[in-house]
Each structure stands twice: as C-alpha cells, then as structure tokens.
Amino acid sequence: MRTGPETYERKGDAERALVIIEAQMASGSWTDPERGRVQLGDYASVWIAERPGLRPRTTDLYRWLLRKHIAPYLGGVPVGKLSARLIREWRAKLLSNGVSVSVTAKAYRLPRAIMTTAVDEDNMLPRNPCRIKGAGDEHAAERPVLTVRQVLDLAERVGRRPVGDIRKVPDGYRLRFSRNGEMRTSPERYMTRQEAERALWKMADDGRADCIHERRFYALVLLTTFASLRWGEATALRRSDLDLEARTVRIRAAYVERSTGEMLLGQPKSKAGRRVVGIPAAIIPDLVAHLAIYSSDEPGGLVFPGARGGPIRRGNFNKLSGWPRVVASMGMAGLHFHDLRHTGNQFAANSGAGLRDLMARMGHDSERAAMIYQHVARGADQAITSAIDTHVEGEKRRDEDDGHGALVPAG
C-alpha cells in the first residue's frame, strides 16, 4: 500500500484521483513518485555501473562527463523533478561557460540515455525531459586525408629528435645543441623553456643540429595507414598475427588505455573488428626489417613493443616519436594518429571497392561509417590491397629515381 503525495478536502476528489492513478497503472503510463525522489547524480552513477556492454574507455568518459558537466548542475535534482526547461537551462549554461559544442553534445546524450531508462524501465517519469532537437548531434570538422607521399614522409620523420639540452640561467634559458657530434652553446637567451625548445627543433629541421632517430615507429605508421588499423589494434598485434608470405595481418585483439593509466587487452572495438586485412607488398620489406630489430622471435611477441618490451602507451608514443612537432613541421599541425586509419580508409575507397568490402576491411558493423568512403565499383580485399600497393610502390620508386633516401641531419 502507498500513500498519495497529495491530500484532498473531499472524499470525492480523492476517489477521482485514485481512478486516474488506476487508469494510468492499467495503461502503463503511471510513474512511481517514490522512485522519482532519487537524485540524478546517484541514479546516473548506478546506471553507468550497471550498463551492459560498455567499453572501459566509454565508462571512463561517462563518469568524467557526469562528474565534470552534469553533477555540478543537475546532480542534486530528483529524477522526478527533471523537466525540459531544466535541461534547456543546463545545456545553455554549459555553452555559455565555454564548453565546446562537441563536448556539450556528448554531455547531453548521457542524461538523455539515462532518462530513457528512467521512463521506459523504471517508471520514474512519464516522458523523457531531454527533447532538444539536434542537441546530441556532433558536426566534427572533416579530418585530413594524407597523400601516399605524405604518409611515407611522416613515417620517415617520426622518431627523429634533436640532440641538445636546455638549462635555466639567471636571465632566461640557454640552449646547447650537438652539431657533427660536438656540443655547442647557442649565443641567444630565451625567455621561456618553450621558446628554447622551438628553437632547438627548428635547428634540427634546418640541419643545424644533430638528431637521433628512433625508427621503431616507422613500420607502425605504414601498417596502420595502409591496413586501416586502429591504434589499439596495431599496438596489440602479435608476431603470429602477421603472415608476410600471404601478405595479410589478422586483427583479433586491441589494447585500451584507461584514464587511470591501466592497460587492458580485449576484443576489437566492434564484432566486425576481428578480421584479416591484406598488406601492400611495397611495405613488406619494411615489416621484415622492423621484426628483425624490434620484435621478439616468439610467436606471441608484440609486433610494435615499447622500449621496455610492453605495449606502447599513447603518451609515450607522442613523446618518443615527437609526433606533435613532426606533424607541425610538415604543415599538418593537429593531425591525429587516428587520421592515418582515416587516410587508409580513403585509399581503400579510391580503389573502387563496394560497401561490404569496405566494411570488412575497416572492421565496421555499421554501413553508415563505411558509406563515408564508398565509391561505385565492387571488389575483394585483395583488389583493394593491390590498388593501394600500386600507389605506395610508385612513390617508393620515385624516391629511388630521384635519389631520395632516409632523412639525415645535414652537417
């Protein structure tokens, strides 16, 4: 037995209210006022914890959105008191406080999903209060697509770092650098460490400072691009996943790095992510050379291990490869590692492959994602690989004809 939330002056009014509640219960539209008293912050935390099938990084993202952008505004509001007006005010406040449209859209989608459960499963509300049309849509800027020439140049440049150091002095920062194996001191003084770092990298780009070259990332860039791999898929590859005679790579696992720094090995992002992809013949020698130097001989050894033998972490990769500075020096500031996969997908689409073939190569369950790259003709993965191989081989042959080789610091 429950006690109604209101009192009535006349018995007839109470009886009419009871009839309405019984009709709502019979039709399934009744909402439990007791359940609606739980605060959104508490309900959302439980919802995230109990949500089936969430990937670890998605769980981390939801908890961050709740803590950062939802709980400070709506966390203390009872679920039953949430209204469309409150949701509109909350969203407008996020945007006015400088939260980006993209993050605001992500934040909005979370309570919308949570309120769907509250309405459909827990009968806490008669209707979802998150009803702003288009509020959950993201219109991300078009990501760049590299040319084959740019991919080869990028692979050659990553891992190159200038030899030098920066020291704090009374009037700023002093820069020391190596040229032809001899350490020298720059006569200039720099106001900040960042200015000194930029100067050192500029000297390396101009050939006025020696560089060391960590080439363990060369083949990683090539295979990620031309086989359309995700970061977690590439870093989880084992030696047994490569069949260099058949020129294929098998994707069956992926690393996920959580916001806590924990590394988890699990399934690829989607069911279709488990796949076999062709490798262009032009990069097979590069993979052979990489395996001989950096990978364990054991079948279970990582293809792309870190310096200590474990999986590569994103932060360590950016630091050791010099990725941000390399892409900036190539006129591609802001280029993401994932843009290599995007580029590979576009190369595959340019081969004339059909929708299903693109989906298989990219590891997509959804046709929508593959349709971004689709062209009219149809072909198997081997045809896609052969088309990519033609482009890569052509660029490599041009390098040989022009006398270009590996980038080395000038004297």
C-alpha positions as CSV (number, residue, x, y, z in Angstrom):
1,M,0.0,0.0,0.0
2,R,1.2,3.5,-0.8
3,T,0.1,6.9,0.4
4,G,-0.6,9.5,-2.3
5,P,1.6,12.6,-2.5
6,E,-1.4,15.0,-2.0
7,T,-4.3,15.4,0.4
8,Y,-7.9,16.2,-0.6
9,E,-10.6,18.3,1.1
10,R,-13.4,16.0,-0.1
11,K,-13.6,12.2,-0.4
12,G,-14.9,12.5,-3.9
13,D,-11.8,14.3,-5.1
14,A,-9.6,11.6,-3.6
15,E,-11.7,8.9,-5.3
16,R,-11.4,10.6,-8.6
17,A,-7.6,10.9,-8.2
18,L,-7.5,7.2,-7.4
19,V,-9.4,6.3,-10.5
20,I,-7.0,8.3,-12.6
21,I,-4.0,6.6,-11.0
22,E,-5.6,3.1,-11.5
23,A,-6.2,4.0,-15.2
24,Q,-2.6,5.1,-15.6
25,M,-1.4,1.9,-14.0
26,A,-3.6,-0.2,-16.3
27,S,-2.3,1.7,-19.4
28,G,1.4,1.5,-18.2
29,S,1.7,5.3,-18.0
30,W,1.8,5.6,-14.2
31,T,5.1,6.8,-12.7
32,D,6.2,5.9,-9.1
33,P,6.7,9.2,-7.1
34,E,8.8,7.3,-4.6
35,R,11.3,6.2,-7.2
36,G,11.4,9.7,-8.7
37,R,12.8,11.1,-5.4
38,V,16.3,9.7,-6.1
39,Q,18.8,12.3,-7.2
40,L,20.0,12.3,-10.7
41,G,23.7,12.1,-9.6
42,D,23.0,8.9,-7.7
43,Y,20.8,7.3,-10.3
44,A,23.3,8.1,-13.1
45,S,26.2,6.6,-11.2
46,V,24.3,3.3,-10.7
47,W,23.1,3.5,-14.4
48,I,26.7,3.7,-15.6
49,A,27.9,0.9,-13.3
50,E,25.0,-1.4,-14.4
51,R,25.0,-0.6,-18.1
52,P,25.8,-3.8,-20.0
53,G,28.5,-3.9,-22.8
54,L,30.2,-0.5,-22.1
55,R,33.8,-0.5,-23.2
56,P,36.3,0.7,-20.5
57,R,37.1,4.0,-22.2
58,T,33.3,4.7,-22.7
59,T,32.8,4.0,-19.0
60,D,35.6,6.5,-18.1
61,L,34.1,9.1,-20.5
62,Y,30.6,8.8,-19.0
63,R,32.0,9.1,-15.4
64,W,34.0,12.1,-16.4
65,L,31.0,13.8,-18.1
66,L,28.9,13.1,-15.1
67,R,31.5,14.5,-12.7
68,K,32.6,17.5,-14.8
69,H,29.5,18.7,-16.6
70,I,26.3,17.1,-15.2
71,A,26.5,16.6,-11.5
72,P,27.5,20.2,-10.7
73,Y,24.3,21.5,-12.2
74,L,21.8,18.6,-12.1
75,G,23.3,16.0,-9.8
76,G,21.1,17.1,-6.8
77,V,17.8,17.3,-8.7
78,P,15.4,14.4,-8.0
79,V,14.8,12.5,-11.2
80,G,11.1,13.0,-10.9
81,K,11.6,16.8,-10.9
82,L,13.6,17.0,-14.1
83,S,11.9,19.0,-16.8
84,A,12.6,20.0,-20.3
85,R,13.1,23.6,-19.1
86,L,15.8,22.5,-16.6
87,I,17.6,20.5,-19.3
88,R,17.5,23.5,-21.7
89,E,18.9,25.8,-19.0
90,W,21.6,23.3,-18.1
91,R,22.7,22.9,-21.8
92,A,22.7,26.7,-22.3
93,K,24.8,27.2,-19.2
94,L,27.4,24.7,-20.5
95,L,27.7,26.5,-23.8
96,S,27.8,30.0,-22.2
97,N,30.6,28.8,-19.9
98,G,32.8,27.9,-22.9
99,V,32.2,24.2,-23.1
100,S,32.6,23.2,-26.7
101,V,29.7,22.2,-28.9
102,S,31.2,18.7,-29.3
103,V,31.6,18.1,-25.5
104,T,28.2,19.6,-24.8
105,A,26.6,17.2,-27.3
106,K,28.4,14.2,-25.6
107,A,27.2,15.5,-22.2
108,Y,23.6,15.9,-23.4
109,R,23.5,12.4,-24.8
110,L,24.3,10.8,-21.5
111,P,21.3,12.1,-19.5
112,R,19.1,11.5,-22.5
113,A,20.1,7.8,-22.4
114,I,19.7,7.7,-18.7
115,M,16.3,9.2,-18.8
116,T,15.2,6.7,-21.4
117,T,15.9,4.0,-18.8
118,A,14.1,6.0,-16.1
119,V,11.0,6.4,-18.3
120,D,10.8,3.0,-20.1
121,E,12.1,0.6,-17.5
122,D,11.8,2.3,-14.0
123,N,8.6,4.3,-14.4
124,M,10.1,7.3,-12.8
125,L,8.9,9.9,-15.3
126,P,6.1,10.0,-17.8
127,R,8.3,11.4,-20.5
128,N,12.0,12.0,-21.3
129,P,12.8,15.6,-20.5
130,C,15.8,15.6,-22.9
131,R,13.9,16.7,-26.0
132,I,16.1,19.3,-27.6
133,K,16.2,18.6,-31.3
134,G,19.8,18.2,-32.5
135,A,21.4,18.8,-29.1
136,G,23.1,15.4,-29.2
137,D,24.5,15.8,-32.7
138,E,28.2,16.4,-33.3
139,H,29.3,18.1,-36.5
140,A,33.0,17.4,-36.4
141,A,35.3,19.1,-38.8
142,E,36.4,17.0,-41.8
143,R,39.6,15.1,-40.8
144,P,42.6,15.4,-43.1
145,V,43.5,12.8,-45.7
146,L,47.2,12.4,-46.4
147,T,48.7,11.5,-49.8
148,V,50.9,8.4,-50.1
149,R,53.9,10.8,-50.4
150,Q,53.0,12.5,-47.1
151,V,52.5,9.1,-45.3
152,L,56.0,8.0,-46.4
153,D,57.5,11.3,-45.3
154,L,55.7,11.1,-42.0
155,A,56.9,7.6,-41.3
156,E,60.4,8.7,-42.1
157,R,60.3,11.7,-39.8
158,V,58.6,10.2,-36.7
159,G,61.1,9.3,-34.0
160,R,63.7,12.0,-35.1
161,R,64.6,14.2,-32.1
162,P,67.3,16.9,-31.9
163,V,70.3,16.3,-29.7
164,G,70.6,19.1,-27.1
165,D,69.5,20.3,-23.7
166,I,68.0,23.5,-22.2
167,R,69.3,25.0,-19.0
168,K,67.8,27.7,-16.7
169,V,70.1,30.7,-16.3
170,P,69.5,34.0,-14.4
171,D,68.3,35.9,-17.4
172,G,66.2,33.1,-19.0
173,Y,67.1,29.8,-20.7
174,R,70.2,28.7,-22.5
175,L,70.3,26.2,-25.4
176,R,73.0,23.7,-26.0
177,F,72.9,21.5,-29.1
178,S,75.0,19.0,-31.0
179,R,76.4,19.6,-34.5
180,N,78.6,17.0,-36.2
181,G,78.9,15.2,-32.8
182,E,80.2,18.3,-31.0
183,M,78.2,20.1,-28.3
184,R,77.8,23.8,-28.8
185,T,76.1,26.6,-26.9
186,S,73.7,29.0,-28.6
187,P,74.6,32.7,-28.0
188,E,70.9,33.6,-27.7
189,R,68.9,33.6,-24.4
190,Y,65.3,32.6,-24.4
191,M,62.6,33.9,-22.1
192,T,60.8,30.6,-21.7
193,R,61.6,26.9,-22.0
194,Q,59.0,26.6,-24.8
195,E,60.8,29.2,-26.9
196,A,64.1,27.4,-26.4
197,E,62.5,24.0,-27.4
198,R,61.0,25.5,-30.5
199,A,64.4,26.9,-31.5
200,L,66.1,23.6,-30.9
201,W,63.6,21.8,-33.1
202,K,63.9,24.5,-35.8
203,M,67.7,24.0,-35.8
204,A,67.1,20.2,-36.3
205,D,64.7,20.8,-39.2
206,D,67.2,23.2,-40.8
207,G,70.1,20.7,-40.4
208,R,72.0,22.9,-37.9
209,A,71.6,20.4,-35.1
210,D,72.2,16.6,-35.0
211,C,69.3,14.3,-34.5
212,I,68.8,10.8,-33.0
213,H,66.3,8.7,-34.9
214,E,64.1,6.1,-33.1
215,R,63.0,4.1,-36.1
216,R,60.7,1.7,-34.2
217,F,57.7,3.7,-35.3
218,Y,58.4,3.7,-39.0
219,A,56.6,0.4,-39.8
220,L,53.9,1.3,-37.3
221,V,52.9,4.3,-39.3
222,L,53.0,2.4,-42.6
223,L,51.0,-0.6,-41.5
224,T,48.4,1.5,-39.5
225,T,47.8,3.5,-42.6
226,F,47.8,1.0,-45.4
227,A,45.9,-1.7,-43.4
228,S,43.4,0.8,-41.9
229,L,44.2,-0.2,-38.3
230,R,43.0,1.5,-35.1
231,W,45.7,2.5,-32.5
232,G,44.7,-0.3,-30.1
233,E,44.6,-2.9,-32.8
234,A,48.1,-2.0,-34.1
235,T,49.7,-2.0,-30.7
236,A,48.1,-5.3,-29.8
237,L,49.4,-7.2,-32.8
238,R,51.5,-10.3,-32.1
239,R,54.1,-11.7,-34.4
240,S,51.8,-14.7,-35.2
241,D,49.2,-12.2,-36.5
242,L,51.4,-11.3,-39.4
243,D,51.6,-13.7,-42.4
244,L,54.2,-11.9,-44.6
245,E,54.2,-14.6,-47.3
246,A,50.4,-14.3,-47.8
247,R,50.8,-10.5,-47.1
248,T,48.0,-10.4,-44.5
249,V,47.5,-9.2,-40.9
250,R,45.0,-10.7,-38.6
251,I,43.3,-8.4,-36.1
252,R,41.8,-10.2,-33.1
253,A,42.6,-8.0,-30.1
254,A,43.0,-4.4,-29.1
255,Y,44.6,-2.6,-26.2
256,V,42.6,0.0,-24.3
257,E,44.3,2.6,-22.1
258,R,42.0,3.8,-19.4
259,S,42.1,7.3,-17.8
260,T,43.8,5.7,-14.8
261,G,46.7,4.6,-16.9
262,E,45.6,0.9,-16.7
263,M,46.2,-1.1,-19.9
264,L,43.5,-3.6,-20.8
265,L,43.8,-6.2,-23.6
266,G,40.4,-7.1,-25.0
267,Q,38.3,-7.5,-28.2
268,P,38.4,-5.1,-31.0
269,K,36.0,-2.2,-31.0
270,S,33.2,-4.0,-32.8
271,K,32.3,-7.6,-33.7
272,A,33.4,-6.9,-37.2
273,G,36.8,-5.7,-35.9
274,R,38.0,-9.3,-35.8
275,R,39.2,-9.6,-39.4
276,V,42.1,-10.4,-41.8
277,V,43.4,-7.5,-43.9
278,G,45.8,-7.5,-46.9
279,I,49.1,-5.8,-46.6
280,P,50.6,-3.9,-49.7
281,A,53.6,-5.7,-51.0
282,A,55.6,-2.5,-51.1
283,I,55.8,-2.3,-47.3
284,I,56.6,-6.0,-46.6
285,P,60.4,-5.3,-46.6
286,D,59.9,-2.6,-44.0
287,L,58.0,-5.0,-41.8
288,V,60.6,-7.7,-42.2
289,A,63.3,-5.2,-41.2
290,H,61.2,-4.0,-38.2
291,L,60.6,-7.5,-36.9
292,A,64.3,-8.4,-37.1
293,I,65.3,-5.4,-34.9
294,Y,62.4,-4.6,-32.6
295,S,60.1,-7.7,-32.2
296,S,60.7,-10.8,-30.2
297,D,61.2,-14.1,-32.2
298,E,58.4,-15.7,-30.1
299,P,55.0,-16.0,-32.0
300,G,53.3,-14.2,-29.1
301,G,55.8,-11.3,-29.1
302,L,54.4,-7.8,-29.8
303,V,55.0,-6.6,-33.3
304,F,55.3,-3.0,-32.0
305,P,56.6,-3.1,-28.4
306,G,57.7,-0.2,-26.4
307,A,61.3,0.4,-25.5
308,R,60.9,-1.9,-22.4
309,G,59.0,-4.7,-24.3
310,G,55.5,-3.8,-23.2
311,P,52.7,-2.3,-25.2
312,I,53.2,1.3,-26.4
313,R,51.2,3.9,-24.5
314,R,49.8,6.9,-26.3
315,G,51.6,9.5,-24.2
316,N,54.9,7.7,-24.5
317,F,54.4,7.5,-28.3
318,N,53.8,11.2,-28.7
319,K,56.9,12.0,-26.6
320,L,59.3,9.5,-28.1
321,S,58.2,9.9,-31.7
322,G,58.0,13.7,-31.5
323,W,54.6,13.4,-33.2
324,P,53.2,16.9,-32.4
325,R,56.3,18.7,-33.6
326,V,56.8,16.4,-36.6
327,V,53.3,17.0,-38.0
328,A,53.6,20.7,-37.3
329,S,56.9,20.8,-39.2
330,M,55.1,19.2,-42.2
331,G,52.4,21.8,-42.2
332,M,49.8,19.4,-40.6
333,A,49.5,20.7,-37.1
334,G,46.7,18.9,-35.2
335,L,47.0,15.7,-37.2
336,H,45.9,12.8,-35.0
337,F,47.3,9.3,-35.2
338,H,43.8,8.1,-36.0
339,D,43.9,10.2,-39.1
340,L,46.2,7.5,-40.5
341,R,43.4,5.0,-40.4
342,H,41.1,7.6,-41.9
343,T,43.6,8.0,-44.7
344,G,43.9,4.3,-45.3
345,N,40.1,4.0,-45.4
346,Q,40.1,6.7,-48.2
347,F,42.8,4.8,-50.1
348,A,40.7,1.7,-49.9
349,A,37.6,3.5,-51.1
350,N,39.5,5.0,-54.0
351,S,40.2,1.5,-55.3
352,G,36.5,1.3,-56.3
353,A,35.5,-1.1,-53.5
354,G,31.9,-1.7,-52.7
355,L,30.2,-1.1,-49.3
356,R,30.5,-4.6,-47.9
357,D,34.2,-4.9,-48.9
358,L,35.0,-1.6,-47.2
359,M,33.1,-2.6,-44.1
360,A,35.1,-5.8,-43.9
361,R,38.5,-4.1,-44.3
362,M,37.7,-1.3,-41.9
363,G,36.1,-3.6,-39.3
364,H,32.8,-1.7,-39.2
365,D,29.5,-3.2,-38.2
366,S,27.6,-0.1,-39.4
367,E,27.1,0.6,-43.1
368,R,26.9,4.3,-42.2
369,A,30.6,4.6,-41.3
370,A,31.7,2.8,-44.4
371,M,29.5,4.8,-46.7
372,I,31.6,7.9,-45.9
373,Y,34.3,6.4,-48.1
374,Q,32.3,4.3,-50.6
375,H,32.7,4.5,-54.3
376,V,30.7,2.7,-57.0
377,A,32.8,-0.3,-58.0
378,R,32.9,-3.6,-56.1
379,G,35.9,-5.8,-55.3
380,A,37.5,-8.1,-52.8
381,D,40.1,-7.1,-50.2
382,Q,42.9,-8.4,-52.3
383,A,41.9,-6.0,-55.1
384,I,41.8,-3.1,-52.6
385,T,45.3,-4.1,-51.3
386,S,46.7,-4.3,-54.8
387,A,45.3,-0.8,-55.7
388,I,47.0,0.7,-52.5
389,D,50.2,-1.2,-53.3
390,T,50.4,0.4,-56.7
391,H,50.3,3.9,-55.2
392,V,52.9,3.0,-52.5
393,E,55.2,1.3,-54.9
394,G,55.0,4.2,-57.3
395,E,56.0,6.7,-54.6
396,K,58.9,4.5,-53.4
397,R,60.2,4.0,-56.9
398,R,60.1,7.8,-57.4
399,D,62.3,8.2,-54.3
400,E,64.8,5.8,-55.8
401,D,64.8,7.6,-59.2
402,D,65.2,11.0,-57.6
403,G,68.0,9.8,-55.3
404,H,66.0,10.4,-52.1
405,G,66.7,8.2,-49.2
406,A,66.3,8.3,-45.5
407,L,66.4,11.8,-44.0
408,V,69.7,12.5,-42.2
409,P,70.8,15.7,-40.4
410,A,72.9,18.0,-42.6
411,G,76.4,18.9,-41.4
